[in-house]
């Protein structure tokens, strides 16, 4: 058991270190591992108090608390990607304008790092630093593309690479890319508007059972306690969780439209 825990901790630290460095969080993987253990302990204690120390419920609470730091990292990564995409739409015309004024691509990227904030400043500065120590610029840009994994950046980097291989006018290519991204964003905005009601309904329907359960537990704890302390109640809880997850996945699939 100790060996299994040690192996999982080693894998957690290795997997988290890359994500922490990419997000520029300034938090060590060891600190996140500590937060993960604290979250699992807090979840286990909470469910122990609610369920009179039922092993299944304690384990479920520990598992839920254990997942909180990982969910936080994933949410932070998604928000950073969205912010990067928004900044990229502003940065591409700046790159094109600087290159029309006679600057090279490297000089235009340095201008972006001076005039724009994170995360695009951090990513461009990282690519420039890699180029200074000997890595080819396109390889550094491809590393940035693989690190961020956003469609807009992938289109931009691929277009820059093709333009450099074929000898096209890069500033004109960048302006066309900016127009393409703007058109895609307009379509995305329209789709988000049309699917907003479905997403809101999915959130409300997913949270409503737990909200009602919390209210009933506060009003009459003895009425709700069998749900956590009896075998039948725990089976019902497991069924509710499974159905909730299935319903959320179905709704998410219905309102997710790729552009």
N, C-alpha and C positions, 0 to 999 in steps of 0.2 A: 504493500500500500504506500509506504514511504517512497519507494522507488518510482511508482507511478506518479505521485505528486511532484517529485523532483523533476521527472521528465516533462510533465505538463508545464511546470514553472519555467523550465528552460525554453520550451517552445513558445510559451506566452511572451517571455522577454524578447526572444529573437524576432517574433512576429510584430510585437508592439514597437520595438525600437525603430524599425524602418518607418512605421506610420507616424510616430512622434517626431522624428527628424523631418519628415516631409511636411508636417503641419506646423513646424516651428513653435511647438507648445512650450518648450523650456521645462518640461517635466520628465524626469527620468523614468524608464520602464519599471525600475524597482519601486518607485513611488506609486505608479499605477497598479502594480501588483498588490501593494499594501492596501490601496483603496478598494481593489477588488475583494480582498479578504475581509475588509471592514464592511463592505456592502453585503457580502454573503452572511457575515455574522449578524448584522442588523436585521436582514430579512428573516433569518432563522429565528432570532429572538422575538420579532414581531409576530410571526406565525405561531411560535410556541405559546405566547401569551393568549392569542386569539383561540387556539385550538386545544388548549390544555395539554401541550407537549405531545401532540400526535406526530409520530415519526414521519409519515408521508407529507403532512402539511409543513413540518419544519424543513424537510428536504426541499419542498417546492419553494418556500420562502428563501432558503439559502441559494437555490439556483437562480431565482429572480434577482436577488441582490448581487449575485456574482456577475450577472450580465450587464449591470448598470454602467460600469466604466467603459465596457466595449461599445455599448450603444451610444454613449457620449462621444467616443472617438469617431464612430461612424457618422454621427450627426454633424460633428465639427468638420469632418472631411467633406461632407456634402455641401454644407454652407460655404466652405472655402472655395469649392469648385464653382458654385453659382456666382460668388463674388468675383472670382477670376474671369469667368466668362463675360460678366458685365464690364469689367475693366478692359478685357481684350478687345471688345467692340470699340472702345475709345482709343486703345493703343494702336490698332492697325492703321487708321488714318494718320496718326502721328508718325508711325514708321514710314508710311508712304510719303508723307510730306517732307520728312527729313531726308529721305533718299532722293526725292526730286530736287531738293536744295543742294545736293552734291555729297551728302554723307554716305558712308558705307553702312551695311547692315549692322555691323558691330557698333559703330558710332550712334546709329539710330536706337539700338537697344540700350546703350549707355544713357541716352537722353531719357528713355522711358524710366530707367531706374532712378533718375534724378527728379523727375516731375510727377511720378505716380506713386501711390502708396502700396502697401502690402494687400494681397499676396503677390500681385504681378511683379512688383519691385523685387521681392525676395526670389522669385523664380527666375527672372531675367538676370539678376545679379549672380545667382548660382550658375546659370549657363555660361555667363561671361567669365566667371572665375574658373570654371572647368576648361574653357577655351584658352585662358591665359597659361594654364599649367600643361598645355599640349594637346588637349582633346579637340578634334575638329568641331567646328561650329555646328554642322548638321547633326553630328553624333550627340552633342550636348543638347540640341533642340529636341532630338528624338527621345533622349532620356527624360527631358521635361514632359514631353507628350505622354510617355509611358507612365510617368509618375503621377500626373494629374488625371489622365484618362477622361478628357472631355472632348466632345465631338467638334466643337468650334476650334479648339487648339489643334486637333488632329488634321482638320482641313487646312488650317493655316500652315502648319509645319510641312505637310505633304506638298502643298502648292509651292512653298519656298524651295523645297528640295528639287521639285520638277523644274522650276524656273531656273535654278542654278545649273542644272544639268543640260537644259535645252538652250540656255542663253537668252531667255525672255527678259522683258523690262519688269523688274520685280515690283517697282512702285505701282505700276498699272495692275499687275496681278493682285497685289494687296488691296487695292481699291475695289476690285471686282469681288474679292473674298468678303470685304466689309459689307458690300451690298447683298451678297448671298446670305451672310449671317443675319443681317437686318431683316431680310425677307423671311428667313426661318423663324426668327424671334417674333415677328408679327403673327405668323401662323400659330406658334406656340402660345402666344398670349390669347389668341382667339379660342384655341382649344381649351386652355385653362379656364377661360371664362365660361365656356359651354359645359365644362365638366365640374365646375366648382360646387354645384348643388349636389352632385353625386358623391364627391369627396366629403362634403360636410355631412351628408346623410350617413356615410360609412363611419365617420368619426363618432357621430351621435349614437348610432346603433351599437357601436362597439363599447362605448363608455357607459351607456344607459344601465345595463344590468349591474355593473359594478357600483355605479352611483346609487342606485336603489338599494343594493345590498348594504352599502356603507350607511345610508340613512336609516334603514331598518335595524342595523346593528347598534346604532347610537340610540334609537328610540326604545328598542327592546332587545337587549343582548341575548337574553335567554331564548328568545324565539329563533334567532339566527345561529346560536351556538351549535345545535345539532348538525348544521351544514358542515361544520369544521371538525366536529368531534366524533361523528358516527361514520361507519363504513359507507352507508348509503349516501350520506351527504357528501362525502369525499368523492364518490363515484360521480355524483351529479356535478360537482365542481370540475372534475376532469372533463366530463362531457361538455360542460359550458365553455371551458377554455378551448377545447378542440373545435367546437362549432364556431366560436368567436374568431379563431384564427382562419378557419376555412371561409367564413363570410367576409372577413377583411381582405383575404387574398382574392376572392372572386370580385369584390367591388373594386379593388385596386387594379385588377386586370382589365375590368370594363372601362375604367376612366383613364387608363394609361395608353396614350397614343403616341407612337414614335413619329418624329418629323424628320 
